[in-house]
Amino acid sequence: MDKAYLRQCNDGEHFELSFEYKQTNPAVKRVFNFSRKLSEDINALLNRVSINVEKALSKKAKKKKSEGELSKGVIIKLSQNNMEVSRDSICGDVFLSGTELILFINDCQYSVIVNSPWVSCLELPNSILANFPVYPTKFESYYTDKDVSEFIWYKSADKTHWEQVVCIPKNQNANGPTVECETSCTVEASPGECPFERRHNFCKERAQGTEFRVMSYNLLADLYCDSNYSRTVLFPYCPPYALNINYRKQLLLKEIIGYNSDLICLQEVDRRVYKNDLQPILSHYNYNSTFYLKGGEVAEGLAFFYNKSRFILLDSDQLVFSQKIDTEPVFAEIWNKINTNSKLAERIKARTTTLQLNVVGSLDNDEILLIANTHLYFHPDADHIRLLHGCMAIKYLEQYSNQLKERYCGKRVSLIFCGDFNSVPDCGIYKLYTTGSIPGDYIDYSSNKSEHIENINIHHSFKLDSACGTPKYTNFTELFAACLDYIFYEKSSLGVSQIIPLPSDEELKENTAIPSVVFPSDHVALISDLRWL
């Protein structure tokens, strides 16, 4: 007996029905799909199925039939436990009853399988590189997920194509119908050894014991490089195919996986890349994650991944500065100063800058980490805005850390603050974080004369240092290159065991600048092994 697959939709109000109808005279072989309301009666459903099947038969026989006319050429009924179902019955009552259901359409009989594993969408990438990860770029399903489903890959005889992937969706109770997806995408040659693969040599062994590995990386969101301006002005030295996210994300995944990090803070993460690539693939490597979009309508944000064999997530939150600056008591002093300059206040309130906070507990040590992640405003005339956001961040983290110490009384709470701060070591943020204070007349506050304010004297109680120091470059493009990224850590409780060497000047300049065919971003990843003291 053939099978018809019925599944209740996530909204709880609709269901979908799918089956393949086969007939020899006239010859018909077609898959039918229906979306109906659970509240409608069986008569409405069977009439719709009958009309659609008859239309297919009539088309094959070159006959026309009005859609509104009930087909007389299709014999259809539904049985429940070998008894024909009354057409006045409600679909939801019948289909969700847990009884044996058989659908009869002419000479075909279908066992109705309710809420079986089902794949509604399966897609393969349109860019595949040799020796790089290959995986479905889209997987949408009901009552299953990729982790428990089976995938069988087929490649062409000449090994230049992945021709097909076959998925058998599964859950604990059943297997669903097999789904196939084909691609004509040619497997392209790899770009050769990438500089990050040489960095992987320092990360072959995972950190253990009192040590753990931290990474901070700005991925270069597709949102900012998929335009003629980015291709012709920002990154004209990078071939368009290598700037395409479908190419870059293969390099990004291979790079991130190879560092064997325990804690990963990412900036400029496209929502689609997180959902379709980073989250599903890194979950196979034992990472759990959190993700927050920036404020407003921006489709990129901050992602945090942690090795679930070594850490447990205790809390996660997001702070959009512009949404809290005029309401959070901890920001009152800063906001009162900002509000004396209406132009500055307006510009600050328009920013989407976000602070991501994650609290993790070590499974190996009796320790708690507060992991902060941010990406500060990039504009050249905005040193003052970056410093103000930096001041707000550190004051909020100080308050948050004290609250954690009260909540987890007796446990040590240590801060790690990662991100793309868009601020060189000579600017105020680095001074504030590493010395504990910043004077109110610091030069950063004068980066835009019309938005100048003064007498904001900020200090904090953290003893912070930069885990990777102040390298010459963490961002390297043809128009600009400098140290903008940092992993700040609390040196009173943490020490540095290892800094993964950064790419050399020669590597960065090999293709003029980055991104390139071997560098997937305009930033380089910072990786450091920290240890509890």
Secondary structure, 3 states (H helix, E strand, C coil): CEEEEEEECCCCCEEEEEEEEEEECCEEEEEEEEEEECCCEHHHHHHHHHHHHHHHHHHHCCCCCCCCCCCCCCCEEEEECCEECCCCCEHHHHHCCCCCEEEEECCEEEEEEECCCEEEEEECCCCEECCCCCCCCEEEEECCCCCCCEEEEEECCCCCEEEEEEEECECCCCECCCEEEECCCEEECCCCCCHHHHHHCCCCCCCCCCEEEEEEEECCCHHHCCCHHHHHHHCCCCCHHHHCHHHHHHHHHHHHHHCCCCEEEEEEEEHHHHHHHHHHHHHCCCEEEEEEECCCCCCEEEEEEEECCCEEEEEEEEEEHHHHCCCCHHHHHHHHHHCCCHHHHHHHHCCCCEEEEEEEEECCCCEEEEEEEEECCCCCCCHHHHHHHHHHHHHHHHHHHHHHHHHCCCCEEEEEEEEECCCCCCCHHHHHHHHCEECCCCHHHHCCHHHCCCCCCEECCCCEEECCCCCCCCEECCCCEECCEEEEEECCCEEEEEECCCCCHHHHHCCCCCCCCCCCCCECCEEEEEEEC
